[in-house]
């Protein structure tokens, strides 16, 4: 199992491979991204808005595709935050 701290330092390619290897779920990536946003946003004030509901809907779709063995796009499930 990959820890949240380790996720912060992985590349998009590494995160995609972790998704495909079922080492982490897309939902866990979104959880981690929003946890990090909560930790630092007050200091950096970099975001205008968040689409948390959409992020979780997308994560659910990605996780379902992976569980069915379907192909996912290169950046599927990668939080951009």
N, CA, C and O of each residue as an XYZ file, in Angstrom:
324
protein
N       0.844     -1.201      0.000
C       0.000      0.000      0.000
C       0.878      1.248      0.000
O       1.861      1.325      0.736
N       0.527      2.188     -0.801
C       1.261      3.439     -0.909
C       0.716      4.435      0.103
O      -0.498      4.580      0.252
N       1.621      5.122      0.797
C       1.173      6.108      1.774
C       0.874      7.430      1.087
O       1.357      7.699     -0.013
N       0.070      8.252      1.753
C      -0.312      9.545      1.190
C       0.920     10.394      0.921
O       0.994     11.062     -0.110
N       1.884     10.377      1.828
C       3.089     11.182      1.648
C       3.858     10.745      0.404
O       4.389     11.589     -0.318
N       3.926      9.449      0.147
C       4.609      8.958     -1.043
C       3.912      9.411     -2.321
O       4.572      9.652     -3.331
N       2.607      9.528     -2.288
C       1.846      9.927     -3.468
C       2.205     11.334     -3.925
O       2.200     11.619     -5.122
N       2.513     12.204     -2.992
C       2.800     13.595     -3.327
C       4.046     13.751     -4.183
O       4.209     14.774     -4.848
N       4.916     12.770     -4.180
C       6.183     12.877     -4.893
C       6.253     11.995     -6.131
O       7.305     11.897     -6.764
N       5.153     11.357     -6.479
C       5.119     10.507     -7.665
C       4.748     11.331     -8.895
O       4.008     12.311     -8.810
N       5.279     10.909    -10.030
C       4.916     11.551    -11.294
C       3.535     11.059    -11.730
O       3.001     10.098    -11.176
N       2.974     11.728    -12.720
C       1.680     11.299    -13.257
C       1.778      9.881    -13.811
O       0.852      9.086    -13.647
N       2.879      9.563    -14.456
C       3.072      8.203    -14.989
C       3.132      7.172    -13.869
O       2.562      6.088    -13.988
N       3.812      7.503    -12.796
C       3.904      6.583    -11.654
C       2.548      6.400    -10.990
O       2.207      5.294    -10.571
N       1.775      7.469    -10.890
C       0.438      7.369    -10.290
C      -0.473      6.523    -11.165
O      -1.257      5.726    -10.652
N      -0.379      6.685    -12.479
C      -1.187      5.870    -13.387
C      -0.833      4.395    -13.226
O      -1.719      3.542    -13.175
N       0.457      4.097    -13.147
C       0.867      2.705    -12.985
C       0.379      2.154    -11.648
O      -0.032      0.997    -11.572
N       0.421      2.964    -10.601
C      -0.090      2.529     -9.295
C      -1.587      2.242     -9.376
O      -2.076      1.307     -8.743
N      -2.315      3.046    -10.155
C      -3.741      2.793    -10.373
C      -3.941      1.447    -11.065
O      -4.742      0.622    -10.626
N      -3.209      1.243    -12.140
C      -3.364      0.011    -12.918
C      -2.945     -1.226    -12.120
O      -3.507     -2.306    -12.300
N      -1.954     -1.062    -11.238
C      -1.500     -2.173    -10.391
C      -2.381     -2.358     -9.158
O      -2.158     -3.256     -8.347
N      -3.387     -1.491     -9.033
C      -4.312     -1.512     -7.896
C      -3.605     -1.333     -6.556
O      -4.011     -1.886     -5.534
N      -2.518     -0.529     -6.596
C      -1.809     -0.163     -5.378
C      -2.513      0.990     -4.680
O      -2.356      1.197     -3.477
N      -3.289      1.735     -5.455
C      -4.037      2.887     -4.965
C      -5.259      3.032     -5.863
O      -5.222      2.661     -7.036
N      -6.329      3.566     -5.315
C      -7.525      3.819     -6.124
C      -7.558      5.285     -6.539
O      -6.892      6.126     -5.936
N      -8.332      5.578     -7.565
C      -8.511      6.963     -7.986
C      -9.145      7.775     -6.859
O      -8.815      8.945     -6.669
N     -10.055      7.151     -6.114
C     -10.675      7.841     -4.980
C      -9.623      8.218     -3.946
O      -9.664      9.312     -3.383
N      -8.682      7.316     -3.698
C      -7.621      7.624     -2.735
C      -6.736      8.765     -3.231
O      -6.263      9.572     -2.431
N      -6.508      8.839     -4.540
C      -5.739      9.955     -5.090
C      -6.468     11.277     -4.881
O      -5.857     12.287     -4.531
N      -7.776     11.258     -5.101
C      -8.562     12.481     -4.888
C      -8.570     12.844     -3.400
O      -8.393     14.007     -3.040
N      -8.775     11.844     -2.543
C      -8.727     12.092     -1.091
C      -7.411     12.767     -0.712
O      -7.396     13.751      0.028
N      -6.310     12.225     -1.229
C      -4.995     12.755     -0.903
C      -4.819     14.183     -1.413
O      -4.270     15.038     -0.718
N      -5.291     14.430     -2.631
C      -5.165     15.769     -3.202
C      -5.939     16.796     -2.379
O      -5.429     17.881     -2.099
N      -7.161     16.458     -1.992
C      -7.950     17.409     -1.209
C      -7.425     17.563      0.215
O      -7.557     18.633      0.809
N      -6.840     16.524      0.760
C      -6.207     16.628      2.086
C      -5.054     17.627      2.014
O      -4.893     18.481      2.886
N      -4.260     17.497      0.956
C      -3.123     18.396      0.783
C      -3.599     19.831      0.542
O      -3.018     20.775      1.078
N      -4.630     19.995     -0.245
C      -5.182     21.332     -0.476
C      -5.602     21.958      0.850
O      -5.302     23.124      1.107
N      -6.292     21.195      1.690
C      -6.727     21.706      2.996
C      -5.541     22.105      3.865
O      -5.632     23.056      4.642
N      -4.433     21.387      3.738
C      -3.251     21.674      4.550
C      -2.543     22.961      4.130
O      -2.015     23.678      4.981
N      -2.525     23.262      2.834
C      -1.675     24.361      2.361
C      -2.407     25.536      1.717
O      -1.805     26.598      1.552
N      -3.649     25.394      1.356
C      -4.321     26.444      0.592
C      -4.367     27.772      1.339
O      -4.240     28.824      0.711
N      -4.540     27.757      2.639
C      -4.562     29.019      3.392
C      -3.236     29.760      3.295
O      -3.207     30.986      3.401
N      -2.151     29.043      3.097
C      -0.831     29.661      2.989
C      -0.514     30.112      1.572
O       0.106     31.158      1.381
N      -0.930     29.340      0.583
C      -0.564     29.667     -0.803
C      -1.647     30.424     -1.556
O      -1.349     31.158     -2.498
N      -2.892     30.254     -1.154
C      -4.018     30.960     -1.772
C      -3.937     30.913     -3.305
O      -3.952     31.949     -3.970
N      -3.851     29.702     -3.847
C      -3.633     29.530     -5.279
C      -4.879     29.121     -6.060
O      -4.873     29.178     -7.289
N      -5.934     28.716     -5.385
C      -7.092     28.168     -6.089
C      -8.278     29.118     -6.035
O      -8.586     29.699     -4.995
N      -8.941     29.264     -7.187
C     -10.157     30.081     -7.252
C     -11.382     29.278     -6.859
O     -12.265     29.775     -6.160
N     -11.430     28.032     -7.313
C     -12.575     27.178     -7.015
C     -12.145     25.721     -7.091
O     -11.128     25.385     -7.697
N     -12.930     24.878     -6.471
C     -12.677     23.441     -6.480
C     -13.917     22.734     -7.014
O     -15.042     23.172     -6.774
N     -13.710     21.661     -7.722
C     -14.821     20.871     -8.253
C     -14.770     19.486     -7.613
O     -14.584     18.472     -8.285
N     -14.939     19.479     -6.308
C     -14.793     18.251     -5.533
C     -15.772     17.170     -5.972
O     -15.382     16.011     -6.115
N     -17.018     17.521     -6.184
C     -18.016     16.527     -6.609
C     -17.623     15.892     -7.938
O     -17.712     14.674     -8.096
N     -17.190     16.709     -8.892
C     -16.762     16.201    -10.189
C     -15.529     15.310    -10.047
O     -15.424     14.281    -10.713
N     -14.606     15.701     -9.187
C     -13.396     14.896     -8.978
C     -13.758     13.509     -8.462
O     -13.207     12.511     -8.926
N     -14.682     13.440     -7.501
C     -15.078     12.139     -6.956
C     -15.897     11.317     -7.958
O     -15.789     10.091     -7.983
N     -16.710     11.978     -8.776
C     -17.457     11.257     -9.822
C     -16.489     10.650    -10.830
O     -16.649      9.502    -11.246
N     -15.485     11.430    -11.218
C     -14.486     10.946    -12.168
C     -13.682      9.797    -11.572
O     -13.408      8.809    -12.253
N     -13.305      9.926    -10.303
C     -12.553      8.862     -9.630
C     -13.353      7.573     -9.600
O     -12.806      6.492     -9.814
N     -14.643      7.685     -9.336
C     -15.497      6.498     -9.307
C     -15.511      5.822    -10.671
O     -15.414      4.598    -10.766
N     -15.631      6.619    -11.722
C     -15.638      6.075    -13.081
C     -14.313      5.385    -13.397
O     -14.303      4.291    -13.961
N     -13.216      6.008    -13.043
C     -11.893      5.433    -13.292
C     -11.730      4.127    -12.528
O     -11.271      3.131    -13.086
N     -12.105      4.128    -11.252
C     -11.991      2.906    -10.444
C     -12.845      1.777    -11.017
O     -12.426      0.619    -11.021
N     -14.040      2.113    -11.498
C     -14.909      1.094    -12.100
C     -14.287      0.534    -13.382
O     -14.323     -0.675    -13.611
N     -13.719      1.407    -14.214
C     -13.083      0.939    -15.453
C     -11.912      0.016    -15.151
O     -11.744     -1.014    -15.804
N     -11.113      0.378    -14.173
C      -9.967     -0.454    -13.804
C     -10.443     -1.798    -13.285
O      -9.863     -2.832    -13.616
N     -11.489     -1.795    -12.476
C     -11.980     -3.057    -11.915
C     -12.532     -3.985    -13.009
O     -12.521     -5.207    -12.856
N     -13.013     -3.395    -14.116
C     -13.520     -4.192    -15.239
C     -12.416     -4.549    -16.241
O     -12.664     -5.244    -17.226
N     -11.199     -4.070    -15.979
C     -10.086     -4.357    -16.873
C     -10.066     -3.507    -18.127
O      -9.382     -3.840    -19.095
N     -10.809     -2.413    -18.119
C     -10.857     -1.525    -19.281
C      -9.632     -0.618    -19.305
O      -9.013     -0.350    -18.276
N      -9.302     -0.157    -20.498
C      -8.207      0.783    -20.664
C      -8.634      2.156    -20.130
O      -9.800      2.538    -20.229
N      -7.680      2.880    -19.569
C      -7.955      4.242    -19.105
C      -6.985      5.197    -19.788
O      -5.864      4.804    -20.110
N      -7.391      6.437    -20.015
C      -6.499      7.420    -20.639
C      -5.251      7.649    -19.788
O      -5.229      7.321    -18.602
N      -4.233      8.204    -20.395
C      -2.959      8.403    -19.701
C      -3.076      9.211    -18.418
O      -2.388      8.909    -17.443
N      -3.923     10.222    -18.392
C      -4.055     11.049    -17.188
C      -5.327     10.765    -16.400
O      -5.713     11.566    -15.549
N      -5.969      9.668    -16.661
C      -7.208      9.333    -15.955
C      -6.956      9.184    -14.461
O      -6.064      8.451    -14.034
N      -7.750      9.886    -13.686
C      -7.690      9.741    -12.238
C      -6.584     10.523    -11.568
O      -6.461     10.487    -10.344
N      -5.779     11.228    -12.335
C      -4.685     11.976    -11.755
C      -5.207     13.339    -11.323
O      -5.644     14.133    -12.156
N      -5.162     13.612    -10.016
C      -5.652     14.902     -9.546
C      -4.748     16.030    -10.013
O      -3.530     15.973     -9.844
N      -5.332     17.020    -10.582
C      -4.584     18.208    -11.003
C      -4.995     19.327    -10.057
O      -5.982     20.029    -10.278
N      -4.216     19.468     -9.009
C      -4.554     20.465     -7.979
C      -3.310     21.125     -7.452
O      -3.393     21.991     -6.581
